[in-house]
Amino acid sequence: MTKVLRGGIIGCGFFARHHLEGWQRIEEASIVAAADPLVDRAEAFAPRAYRSAEEMLAREELDFVDIVARVDQHLSLVQLAVESKVAILCQKPLAPDWTTALEIVRCAEASRLRFMVHENWRWQPWYRVAHDMIRKGNIGAPIAYGFRSRAGDGVGDAPYRLQSYLRNLDQFLIDEALVHHIDVAHFLFGSIGTIYAQAGRRNAAIAGEEWAILSLTHGDSVHGWIDGHRFLEPEPGGPVAGDAVIEGEAGTISIRSTGDVYHNQSLAWKNEVSAGYRGDSVRACQAHFVACVKNGIPFETSGRGYLHTFAAVRAAYRSIAESRSISLLSIVDAASGTGPTEPNPAHGITTDSRD
Ligand SMILES: NC(=O)c1ccc[n+]([C@@H]2O[C@H](COP(=O)([O-])OP(=O)(O)OC[C@H]3O[C@@H](n4cnc5c(N)ncnc54)[C@H](O)[C@@H]3O)[C@@H](O)[C@H]2O)c1
């Protein structure tokens, strides 16, 4: 019989419900405990509930923790998990700033424990289909792409009802939402070279940016745009929360808001996934974590690998502040003197990147 990994969820708020639902459909893992200072939330999640991660880790024999608390808690919770020697899955955004992100990654690497960022967007099946089509050469060499990100929850006096804390974030749309599209661009087209970003706000009820348009380059060969706002639902509605187009030398891939994928004008893949969150991407991300932990294989979004996506977000905000295009290397060099996509041969765990 294969071993079932014993997991503990840390943070039992809005999004953790999607995590729990995903875990419940993964046979190789079981959530045996949960921690949240609001202990009634933890009680609804697992047979054994705790007011703090410290207490949970002290009392439980766990193989991994799933951190679904907000970004300001990530460093201390990762440090705690490292002390308890468990594998770690941690939600995005990885950290509030570049220095903290590096500290988290270095802390995990030094421990030689498995550490993966929960970045579920690239696990949406329509992006996996597009990835396969590009790899098989169905559209020839990619030239350009565009992603639209849309939701209608940013209007009115009380926007973002399900996550009201979003109203108070100084940096909102890129850090919380477009980070997913940036990561998908990294997944599909490789390392990002530069970003030029513009952003703003329409609704006086919130603090940060709630529309943004990003222009990205991937070396000399591929460029793209990511255009996001939260003032209008996509039409028709669907799990993509927007749509995408990818142009190559020999054809086009279109991803509709329904999740259907077209090769030129022909339907190439029909989205019939109805379970879980947005194409069952949370469960797919969790299943990848479990498979990699059990089989000792690299994660797609290791801490070190994900620093590239994280640097792109930092570059976007610097671009907005300085009204110019920003090279990702300038973010990385200025802060650490080391490239985020360069694996560190000193630690096996740092090879967990597709770059
Ligand atoms: N990948 C996605 O698609 C996606 C979507 C939504 C949110 N998220 C991310 O999920 C994370 C959580 O977001 P949310 O909307 O669920 O937030 P939330 O505020 O609803 O939930 C966070 C929970 O963590 C608890 N908490 C706070 N400090 C804690 C600590 N030290 N130990 C244990 N629990 C603690 C809070 O009491 C709360 O119940 C954020 O990082 C957010 O960006 C990801």
The ligand as a MOL file (V3000), in Angstrom:
LIG
                    3D

  0  0  0     0  0            999 V3000
M  V30 BEGIN CTAB
M  V30 COUNTS 44 48 0 0 0
M  V30 BEGIN ATOM
M  V30 1 N -4.1970 30.9660 -6.0980 0
M  V30 2 C -5.3610 31.5840 -6.1150 0
M  V30 3 O -6.0910 31.4560 -7.0920 0
M  V30 4 C -5.7790 32.4100 -4.9150 0
M  V30 5 C -7.0700 32.9670 -4.8440 0
M  V30 6 C -7.4180 33.6750 -3.6820 0
M  V30 7 C -6.4930 33.8670 -2.6690 0
M  V30 8 N -5.2310 33.3420 -2.8060 0 CHG=1
M  V30 9 C -4.2120 33.5300 -1.7620 0
M  V30 10 O -4.5540 32.7450 -0.6240 0
M  V30 11 C -4.0470 33.3870 0.5500 0
M  V30 12 C -5.1740 33.5230 1.5600 0
M  V30 13 O -6.1480 34.3590 1.0150 0
M  V30 14 P -7.6500 34.3700 1.5930 0
M  V30 15 O -8.4370 35.2170 0.6640 0
M  V30 16 O -8.0990 32.9930 1.8780 0 CHG=-1
M  V30 17 O -7.4350 35.1650 2.9710 0
M  V30 18 P -8.3680 35.1170 4.2730 0
M  V30 19 O -8.0700 36.3260 5.0420 0
M  V30 20 O -9.7830 34.8340 3.9020 0
M  V30 21 O -7.8420 33.8190 5.0610 0
M  V30 22 C -6.6150 33.8050 5.7510 0
M  V30 23 C -6.8110 33.0040 7.0310 0
M  V30 24 O -5.5230 32.8640 7.6340 0
M  V30 25 C -5.7110 33.0100 9.0370 0
M  V30 26 N -4.4030 33.3500 9.6220 0
M  V30 27 C -3.8320 34.5710 9.7550 0
M  V30 28 N -2.6220 34.4600 10.3460 0
M  V30 29 C -2.4420 33.1430 10.5760 0
M  V30 30 C -1.3880 32.3960 11.1710 0
M  V30 31 N -0.2650 32.9740 11.6270 0
M  V30 32 N -1.5290 31.0460 11.2730 0
M  V30 33 C -2.6480 30.4450 10.8400 0
M  V30 34 N -3.6730 31.1070 10.2480 0
M  V30 35 C -3.5570 32.4350 10.1180 0
M  V30 36 C -6.7840 34.0660 9.1690 0
M  V30 37 O -7.4130 34.0320 10.4530 0
M  V30 38 C -7.7230 33.6750 8.0390 0
M  V30 39 O -8.7150 32.7620 8.4780 0
M  V30 40 C -3.4750 34.7500 0.0930 0
M  V30 41 O -2.0780 34.6270 -0.0140 0
M  V30 42 C -4.1080 34.9580 -1.2730 0
M  V30 43 O -3.3000 35.7060 -2.1590 0
M  V30 44 C -4.8830 32.6160 -3.8960 0
M  V30 END ATOM
M  V30 BEGIN BOND
M  V30 1 1 1 2
M  V30 2 2 2 3
M  V30 3 1 2 4
M  V30 4 1 4 5
M  V30 5 2 4 44
M  V30 6 2 5 6
M  V30 7 1 6 7
M  V30 8 2 7 8
M  V30 9 1 8 9
M  V30 10 1 8 44
M  V30 11 1 9 10
M  V30 12 1 9 42
M  V30 13 1 10 11
M  V30 14 1 11 12
M  V30 15 1 11 40
M  V30 16 1 12 13
M  V30 17 1 13 14
M  V30 18 2 14 15
M  V30 19 1 14 16
M  V30 20 1 14 17
M  V30 21 1 17 18
M  V30 22 2 18 19
M  V30 23 1 18 20
M  V30 24 1 18 21
M  V30 25 1 21 22
M  V30 26 1 22 23
M  V30 27 1 23 24
M  V30 28 1 23 38
M  V30 29 1 24 25
M  V30 30 1 25 26
M  V30 31 1 25 36
M  V30 32 1 26 27
M  V30 33 1 26 35
M  V30 34 2 27 28
M  V30 35 1 28 29
M  V30 36 1 29 30
M  V30 37 2 29 35
M  V30 38 1 30 31
M  V30 39 2 30 32
M  V30 40 1 32 33
M  V30 41 2 33 34
M  V30 42 1 34 35
M  V30 43 1 36 37
M  V30 44 1 36 38
M  V30 45 1 38 39
M  V30 46 1 40 41
M  V30 47 1 40 42
M  V30 48 1 42 43
M  V30 END BOND
M  V30 END CTAB
M  END
